[in-house]
């Protein structure tokens, strides 16, 4: 048995303060530049502006990694290894963890919906499919089940590009350079940074419609919980790819599961129910604590 509180040596990297400043300046600066369409859009165009902002923002952490690389001109092969682009020293394990993550994420999302429904924060209508039929009026249960199955398989692939744009920055580059603080503090700090970076989208109504800026601290809690799990995957495998697929699976499968389960007559409470609500904090935060505090076989 080995204590996995101590990650592989290559995953603890001493960063120059200047590198951290450049990385954060480009990541946050790029995010706010990408948000200009959102803040300037007419009310009837905010939906499309929100999607444009999301795509632009997801590229900024990757641009931040490239900015630091251009500043330092590190050896490309070492840079790829140190930022998690390889599958680490044990590729089989990294690939296996990636596949397991792909399967596990929809299960966790479904569990948060079920628990949210039990506490009254996520009204469901699986019998009538009223939420699903709002978009597909003539659909049957078979049609919905087929669409959901396809979504769970295909969407993580479709969303992987955007997820990589974030993960190569936050988990690939930043997290190992925060590890001299200790694993717990590094995961917490990286999650807070990730949550605050989302502020333009969150204030624009992406996660908590109608809350505006008051939704930013709420989503930051979600980012700490989710980011701790993604960070643990990155540190344990010395690869960013499990985190990429985990992130993509959350973004891709959550809307599909929400749509099938939802009740069109009674909207869910996003602050209490679902992945980004209190229930999600408890479920995903519990998984994060389990992963980061137990002893596991290497």
C-alpha positions as CSV (number, residue, x, y, z in Angstrom):
1,X,0.0,0.0,0.0
2,X,1.2,3.5,-0.9
3,X,0.0,6.8,0.4
4,X,-1.2,8.7,-2.6
5,X,-1.1,11.9,-0.7
6,X,2.4,12.0,-2.1
7,X,2.1,12.3,-5.9
8,X,4.8,11.1,-8.4
9,X,7.8,13.5,-8.2
10,X,7.3,14.8,-11.7
11,X,3.9,16.2,-10.6
12,X,5.4,18.6,-8.1
13,X,7.0,21.3,-10.1
14,X,8.5,24.5,-8.7
15,X,7.2,27.4,-10.7
16,X,8.8,30.8,-11.2
17,X,6.5,33.6,-9.9
18,X,6.8,35.4,-13.2
19,X,5.5,32.3,-15.0
20,X,2.5,32.2,-12.7
21,X,1.8,35.8,-13.4
22,X,2.0,35.4,-17.1
23,X,-0.2,32.4,-17.1
24,X,-2.9,34.0,-15.0
25,X,-2.8,37.3,-16.9
26,X,-3.3,35.5,-20.2
27,X,-5.9,33.1,-18.9
28,X,-8.0,35.8,-17.2
29,X,-7.3,38.5,-19.8
30,X,-8.3,36.2,-22.6
31,X,-11.5,35.2,-20.7
32,X,-12.6,38.8,-20.3
33,X,-11.8,39.7,-23.9
34,X,-13.9,36.7,-25.0
35,X,-16.8,37.9,-22.8
36,X,-17.1,41.2,-24.7
37,X,-19.8,39.9,-27.0
38,X,-21.8,38.7,-24.0
39,X,-21.8,42.2,-22.4
40,X,-22.5,44.0,-25.6
41,X,-25.2,41.8,-27.1
42,X,-28.8,42.8,-27.4
43,X,-31.2,41.0,-25.0
44,X,-32.5,38.8,-27.8
45,X,-29.0,37.7,-28.8
46,X,-27.6,36.8,-25.4
47,X,-28.0,33.1,-25.9
48,X,-25.8,33.0,-29.0
49,X,-23.4,35.5,-27.4
50,X,-23.1,33.2,-24.3
51,X,-22.1,30.3,-26.5
52,X,-19.5,32.5,-28.4
53,X,-18.1,33.6,-25.0
54,X,-17.9,30.0,-23.8
55,X,-15.9,28.9,-26.8
56,X,-13.5,31.8,-26.6
57,X,-13.0,31.5,-22.9
58,X,-12.1,27.8,-23.1
59,X,-9.2,28.6,-25.4
60,X,-7.6,31.1,-23.0
61,X,-6.0,28.6,-20.5
62,X,-4.3,26.8,-23.4
63,X,-3.1,30.2,-24.8
64,X,-1.7,30.9,-21.3
65,X,0.3,27.6,-21.3
66,X,1.7,28.5,-24.7
67,X,2.6,32.0,-23.6
68,X,4.7,30.6,-20.7
69,X,6.3,28.1,-23.1
70,X,7.2,31.0,-25.5
71,X,8.6,32.9,-22.6
72,X,10.8,30.0,-21.4
73,X,11.4,28.0,-24.5
74,X,11.5,24.7,-22.6
75,X,12.4,21.5,-24.4
76,X,9.1,20.5,-26.2
77,X,9.3,16.8,-25.1
78,X,9.9,17.7,-21.4
79,X,7.2,20.4,-21.7
80,X,4.7,17.8,-23.0
81,X,5.5,15.4,-20.2
82,X,5.4,18.1,-17.4
83,X,2.1,19.5,-18.6
84,X,0.4,16.1,-18.9
85,X,0.2,15.7,-22.7
86,X,1.6,12.2,-22.4
87,X,0.1,9.2,-20.7
88,X,2.6,9.3,-17.9
89,X,5.0,6.5,-16.9
90,X,2.2,3.9,-16.9
91,X,0.1,4.5,-20.1
92,X,-2.1,1.5,-19.4
93,X,-3.3,2.9,-16.2
94,X,-3.9,6.4,-17.6
95,X,-5.9,4.9,-20.5
96,X,-7.9,2.7,-18.0
97,X,-8.6,5.6,-15.7
98,X,-9.7,7.7,-18.7
99,X,-12.2,5.0,-19.8
100,X,-13.5,4.5,-16.3
101,X,-14.0,8.2,-15.9
102,X,-16.0,8.3,-19.1
103,X,-18.3,5.7,-17.6
104,X,-18.4,7.0,-14.1
105,X,-19.3,10.6,-14.8
106,X,-22.9,9.9,-16.1
107,X,-23.5,7.7,-13.1
108,X,-22.5,10.5,-10.7
109,X,-24.6,13.0,-12.6
110,X,-27.6,10.7,-12.5
111,X,-27.0,10.1,-8.8
112,X,-27.1,13.9,-8.1
113,X,-30.4,14.2,-10.0
114,X,-31.9,11.3,-8.1
115,X,-30.8,12.7,-4.7
116,X,-31.9,16.2,-5.8
117,X,-35.3,14.7,-6.7
118,X,-35.6,13.0,-3.3
119,X,-35.1,16.3,-1.4
120,X,-37.4,18.2,-3.7
121,X,-34.8,20.3,-5.5
122,X,-35.2,18.7,-8.9
123,X,-38.7,17.8,-9.9
124,X,-38.7,14.9,-12.4
125,X,-41.2,13.6,-14.9
126,X,-39.7,10.3,-16.2
127,X,-43.2,9.0,-16.9
128,X,-44.4,11.8,-19.0
129,X,-41.1,13.1,-20.3
130,X,-42.5,16.6,-20.3
131,X,-39.1,18.3,-20.2
132,X,-37.8,16.2,-23.1
133,X,-41.0,16.6,-25.1
134,X,-40.7,20.4,-24.8
135,X,-38.0,20.1,-27.4
136,X,-39.1,16.9,-29.1
137,X,-42.9,16.9,-28.9
138,X,-43.6,13.6,-30.7
139,X,-40.8,11.6,-29.0
140,X,-41.5,8.3,-27.2
141,X,-39.7,6.7,-24.3
142,X,-37.7,4.6,-26.7
143,X,-36.7,7.6,-28.8
144,X,-35.6,9.4,-25.6
145,X,-33.6,6.4,-24.3
146,X,-31.9,6.0,-27.7
147,X,-31.0,9.7,-27.8
148,X,-29.7,9.6,-24.3
149,X,-27.5,6.5,-24.9
150,X,-26.0,8.2,-28.0
151,X,-25.4,11.4,-26.0
152,X,-23.6,9.6,-23.2
153,X,-21.2,8.0,-25.7
154,X,-20.8,10.8,-28.3
155,X,-21.0,14.0,-26.4
156,X,-17.8,13.5,-24.3
157,X,-15.9,13.2,-27.6
158,X,-17.6,16.3,-29.0
159,X,-16.9,18.3,-25.9
160,X,-13.3,17.1,-25.5
161,X,-11.8,19.9,-27.6
162,X,-13.2,22.7,-25.4
163,X,-12.5,20.7,-22.2
164,X,-8.8,20.3,-23.3
165,X,-8.6,24.1,-23.8
166,X,-9.3,24.4,-20.1
167,X,-7.7,21.3,-18.7
168,X,-4.3,21.7,-20.3
169,X,-4.1,25.0,-18.4
170,X,-5.7,24.4,-15.1
171,X,-4.8,20.7,-14.4
172,X,-2.0,20.2,-17.0
173,X,0.1,23.3,-16.2
174,X,-1.1,25.1,-13.1
175,X,-1.9,22.3,-10.6
176,X,1.6,20.7,-10.6
177,X,3.1,24.2,-10.0
178,X,0.9,24.7,-7.0
179,X,1.8,21.3,-5.5
180,X,4.7,22.7,-3.4
181,X,1.9,24.1,-1.2
182,X,0.8,20.5,-0.6
183,X,-1.9,18.5,-2.4
184,X,-4.9,19.8,-0.4
185,X,-4.0,23.4,-0.7
186,X,-3.1,23.0,-4.4
187,X,-6.4,21.4,-5.2
188,X,-8.3,24.0,-3.2
189,X,-6.5,27.0,-4.7
190,X,-6.6,25.7,-8.3
191,X,-10.4,25.1,-7.9
192,X,-10.9,28.7,-6.6
193,X,-9.0,30.1,-9.5
194,X,-10.9,28.0,-11.9
195,X,-14.2,29.2,-10.4
196,X,-13.3,32.9,-10.4
197,X,-12.1,32.5,-14.0
198,X,-15.7,31.4,-14.9
199,X,-17.1,34.7,-13.6
200,X,-18.1,36.3,-16.9
201,X,-20.1,33.2,-17.9
202,X,-21.6,32.7,-14.4
203,X,-22.6,36.4,-14.1
204,X,-24.0,36.2,-17.6
205,X,-26.5,33.5,-16.5
206,X,-24.9,30.2,-17.7
207,X,-25.1,28.3,-14.5
208,X,-27.6,30.1,-12.3
209,X,-30.0,32.1,-14.5
210,X,-31.1,35.3,-12.8
211,X,-28.5,35.4,-10.0
212,X,-25.9,37.5,-11.8
213,X,-22.8,38.1,-9.9
214,X,-24.1,36.4,-6.7
215,X,-23.8,33.1,-8.6
216,X,-20.0,33.4,-8.9
217,X,-19.2,32.2,-5.3
218,X,-21.7,29.4,-5.7
219,X,-20.1,28.1,-8.9
220,X,-16.7,28.5,-7.4
221,X,-17.7,25.9,-4.7
222,X,-18.7,23.6,-7.6
223,X,-15.3,24.2,-9.3
224,X,-13.4,23.3,-6.1
225,X,-15.4,20.0,-5.8
226,X,-15.2,19.0,-9.4
227,X,-11.7,20.4,-9.8
228,X,-10.4,18.3,-6.9
229,X,-11.6,15.1,-8.6
230,X,-10.2,16.1,-12.0
231,X,-7.0,17.2,-10.3
232,X,-6.6,13.9,-8.5
233,X,-7.0,12.1,-11.8
234,X,-4.3,14.2,-13.3
235,X,-1.9,13.7,-10.4
236,X,-2.5,10.0,-10.1
237,X,-1.9,9.3,-13.8
238,X,0.7,12.0,-14.6
239,X,-1.6,12.7,-17.6
240,X,-4.1,15.4,-18.3
241,X,-6.3,13.2,-20.5
242,X,-8.5,11.6,-17.7
243,X,-9.3,15.1,-16.6
244,X,-10.1,16.2,-20.1
245,X,-12.6,13.3,-20.6
246,X,-14.0,13.8,-17.1
247,X,-14.6,17.5,-17.8
248,X,-16.0,16.8,-21.3
249,X,-18.3,14.1,-19.9
250,X,-19.7,16.5,-17.3
251,X,-20.3,19.2,-19.9
252,X,-21.7,16.8,-22.5
253,X,-23.8,14.3,-20.5
254,X,-25.3,16.6,-17.8
255,X,-27.6,18.5,-20.2
256,X,-28.8,15.3,-21.8
257,X,-29.6,13.7,-18.4
258,X,-31.2,16.9,-17.1
259,X,-33.4,17.1,-20.2
260,X,-34.7,13.5,-20.0
261,X,-35.4,13.7,-16.2
262,X,-36.8,17.3,-16.0
263,X,-40.4,18.3,-15.4
264,X,-41.4,21.1,-17.8
265,X,-44.0,22.4,-15.3
266,X,-41.7,22.6,-12.3
267,X,-38.1,23.9,-13.0
268,X,-35.3,22.6,-10.9
269,X,-33.6,24.8,-8.3
270,X,-30.1,25.2,-9.6
271,X,-28.8,26.4,-6.3
272,X,-30.0,23.3,-4.4
273,X,-30.3,20.6,-7.0
274,X,-28.1,19.0,-9.7
275,X,-24.4,19.0,-10.2
276,X,-23.8,22.7,-9.5
277,X,-26.2,22.9,-6.5
278,X,-25.8,22.0,-2.9
279,X,-26.5,18.3,-3.7
280,X,-23.7,18.3,-6.2
281,X,-21.3,19.9,-3.8
282,X,-22.1,17.1,-1.2
283,X,-21.9,14.2,-3.7
284,X,-18.9,15.3,-5.7
285,X,-17.1,16.8,-2.7
286,X,-17.5,13.5,-0.9
287,X,-16.0,11.7,-3.9
288,X,-13.1,14.2,-3.8
289,X,-12.5,13.6,-0.1
290,X,-12.6,9.9,-0.6
291,X,-10.1,10.0,-3.4
292,X,-7.6,12.4,-1.8
293,X,-7.6,11.1,1.8
294,X,-7.6,7.3,1.4
295,X,-4.7,5.0,0.8
296,X,-4.8,3.2,-2.5
297,X,-2.7,0.6,-4.3
298,X,-0.4,2.1,-6.9
